[in-house]
Amino acid sequence: MSGFPDVTIAGIADTDPHRAEALASKHGSPAYGGHADLLSAGGLDAVYVCVPPFAHGNPEHDVLSCNLPLFVEKPLSLDLQTAEKIATEIERRSLPSAVGHHWRYLDIVEQARDLLSGRPVRLALGHWLDKVPPVGWWLKREMSGGQIVEQAVHVLDLARLLVGEVEMVHAVPAGDSVDGEVDRATSAVMRFAGGASGLLATSCLLTRKHRVGLEVCAEGIALELSETRLLVDGERAIEDDGRAKTRVDREFINAVQGRAADVRVPYGEALRTHRVALALARSATERRPVTLHD
């Protein structure tokens, strides 16, 4: 954000004042001990809400009560009701919104869509095989929502884009999880409304990021996408231009300024992906298939 000449960082809030001050000092901005103080100070044109999953809800509603556009970091919430209420309020106020699903802005995703034009995907294979992130709340299910909700939601969002809407999921967690902690490994079957079949595998058992991405198969073509590369038919590799995280912010700012904007994941669109992630988490907990309804 600080790299955009038409943007000023008006203030930074964090429940840890030291963290707020450390970041604010880099940008010559005031620091606040909470979002309420930031909003009370005024002078804002838009607000970014970048909080852990368990902290969503009040910040968004307070921002919206000030009639301010909103950018929200994924995942949207721990529960569906919180996200549904926020989406309803954004729509009621007709405010610009965006969610940090920056994979939608990968240059290689556009190339993948071109390659798949006229060839519907029939099989999708998603992976998020990684380590436990170095934050204290992540392993606690009631704070992070689990790996599918907190991490693999990026893969699910890409699957919705390339394959279509999901109508049924059945997730099976590994049987050795500690009570109250996230599943260390989960596999899932997904059925897409267009008839495609999907698989998702997640694990946080590793010491580093091993495989994160989505593979899709259509008539006569197989594509493998990660955050950095598109592999076509296992042979031709296309590197991404690395600008997706800049694009997602730039387009939101354009929307806030009232300019032509390519906001690919407004809050309502992200909610559709969030429903899939929560359905998978519910399926793993209840040990049964879950059907999604529009």
N, C-alpha and C positions, 0 to 999 in steps of 0.2 A: 504493500500500500504506500509506503514512504517513497517508493520509486516513481509514483505517478505525480507529475508536476501539478496536476489540478486537484490534489487531495491533501488535506491537512489532518494529522492525527490529533483530534481535539481533546482526547483524554483516554486513559486506560484504567480500568477497574479490575481488582482482584481481591478475593477474600484474604489473600496473603499480601499485606501491604508492601512487604519487601520485594515481592515479585512484580507488583504493579509499578513500584518506584524504579526498579531496575530496567524495566522495558520502557517506561515513560521517559526516563532520563536520556535514552538513546535518541529520542525523537523530539526532545524539547517540549514534551506534553505534561500536563498535570496528571497526578496519580490519585486514584480514589480507592477507598477500602471496600467498596461495594458498588453494584450497578445503580442502586437508588441514588447515591450521591452523584454519580456521573450524570444521570438523567436530570437531577435537580439543578446541576450547574448550567444546563441548557447549551445553546449554541451548536446543536448537533443536526446534521442532515440525514444521517443513517447510523445504524449500530450493528456491529458484529457481535454475535453471541457465540463464544467459543468456550464451552464448559463441558465437564464430564457428563456422561449420560444421565446420571442421577440428579443433576442440578438443573435440567431443563424444566421449563414451565413458568415459574415466576419471572425470570428475566425477560422472556419473550412477551408475556402479557404486560409487563410494566413498560417495555419499549413501545408496544402497540398502543397502549393507553396514551402515549405521547404523540401518537400518529406518525411514527417514524418508520421508514423502510428498514427491512431486517434481513441480515445475512446470518444463517445458522450453520454451525459446524455439525456434521453428522456424528453419530446417529441423532435422530430428532428427540428421542425420549426413551424411557424404559417401558412405558406402557402406551397403548394406542390412544386412550382417552385424552391424555395430555396433548399429544400431537394433533388429534382431531380438533380439539378446541382452539388451538393456535391457528390451524389452517382455516377454520371457520371465521376467526376474527380477522385474519389477513384478507380473506375474500370480502368480508363485510366492509372493510375499510378501503378496499381497492388499492392496497399499498404494494409497491415493488418488493419482491422477496427473492431470495436465492439460497440454495443449500450447497455445501462444499463437496458435491460429487464431481470433482474436477476431471475424473476419467472421461466424462462426456466431451471434454475439450481436447483430448489427445488427438493430435494430427493423424495418428495411425488408425484411430477409430473411424474417422471419416473415410479413410482408404479402405478399411474393412467393409464398411457399409456399401461402398461402390462395388467392391468385388462380389458382395452377396446380392447385389441388385438382381431381382428376378429369380433368385434361388433361395427359397425359404430354408432356414436352418431346421434340421431334423434332430440333431443331437447337440447338447451343450454340456461341457465338463468344466466345472469351476473348482478352483483350488485356493486355499489360503493356509499354507503350511509354514509356520513361523515360530517365533519365540514369544515369551511373555513380555509385554512392554514394561519398561521400568517405572511404572507408577503404582502407588500403593493400593489404589481402588480397583485395579483392573481384574484381579482374580476373584473379587467378590461379586457374585451373581447379582445381588440386589443393588450394586452400584454401577456395574458396567453393562449388564444385560447379557453377557456372554460373547464369545468370539464372533459368532455369526452376526449379531446385532452391531457390535462395536467395530469390527474389521471387515468381515466378508460382505457387508452391505454394499461395498464398492463393486464387488463382483456381481452381486445380484442386480445392481442398477445397470451394469453393462449388459447383463443377460436380458433384462427387460427391453433394452434398446435394440439389441441385435436379434433377439428371438421372439419377444412378445410377452404378453401378460402370463403370469403363473396362476394356475387354477387349483393345484393340489400339491402338497408337500408331505413328505414322511421322513423325519430325521431320526437317526439312531445314534445315541451317544455311546462313547466307550463306558464300560461298566465299572471303572475304577476311580471315578471322580470323588473328591472330598466333599462332604456335605456342606452346602452353602457356597461352594466355589464353582467356577465355570467348568464346563466339560473340557477336558484336555484334548479330546478328539471327537469328531462327529462326522458321520456320513449321511447323506440325504438323497432322496429321489424327488424330482420335481416333474410335474406334468404341465406343459404350457397349453394355453387355450387354442393355439393354432395346430396342436397335435404333436409338437416336438417333445422329446424326452430329455430330461436333464439330471445331472449328478453334481453334487457339491461335497467336497471334502475339506474339512478344517482341522487344524491341529496347532497347539501352542507348546508342543513337547520339545521343540528343537532349540538349538543355541543361536540360530541365525535365520534370516528369511531364506527359505529354500525354494518354494514355488508359490507365486501369487499371480493369478490371472484367470483367463477364460479361453477354452478351446471350443470351437464350433465346427460342425460338419454339415455341409449342404451338398446338393448334387454336384459332384465333380470337383469339390474344393474343401480343404480343411484349413482353418485359420487358428492361430494361437496368439492371443494378445496378453501382454503384460503392461505395466505402467511405462515401459520404455521401448518395447519392440513388438512388431507384428511379424509373425513367421507364417509364410504362405506355403502350404503343402509340404511342410517340413524341410523346405529347401531355400526359399528366398526370404531373406531377413530385411525388414525395413525398420530403421530406427526412428523413434519419435523425436520431434524437434524440441521437447523439453519445456514448452511454454504453457502447458495446460493450466498450471496453478496461477499463472499471471492472467490468462484469459478469463478464468472464472471470476476473478476479482474485477477485471476491467469491464466486463459486460454488466456486472451488477452496478458498478459506478455509473456506467452510461445510462442505465435505467433510472437511477436515482436523479441524474441530471436531466432526465426527460429527453435524452437523445435516443436514436435508434440503437437497440440493444439486443444481443443474442443470448438471452438468459435461458439456458437449456434445462435447468432444473430449478424452477420456482418451488416454493414450499409444497404446494399441492402435488406436484409431480414426485417430489422426494417422498411424500407420504405414501404413495403407491408402492414404492420400493420398501419403505419401512414396514408396511403391512406384511410383505413377504418375509422379511427378516424375523418379525415377531411371530409369524405363523410357524416358521422353522423352529424357533426357540420353544414355542408352545408344544409343538409336536415332539421335540426331544424330551421335554419334561413330562408330558402325558403319555409318552410311549405309544402314539397312535397317529394315523394320517390326519391332516388338517386341510379342509377345503376353504379356499378364499372366495369371497363374494364381493362384487363391485357394489 
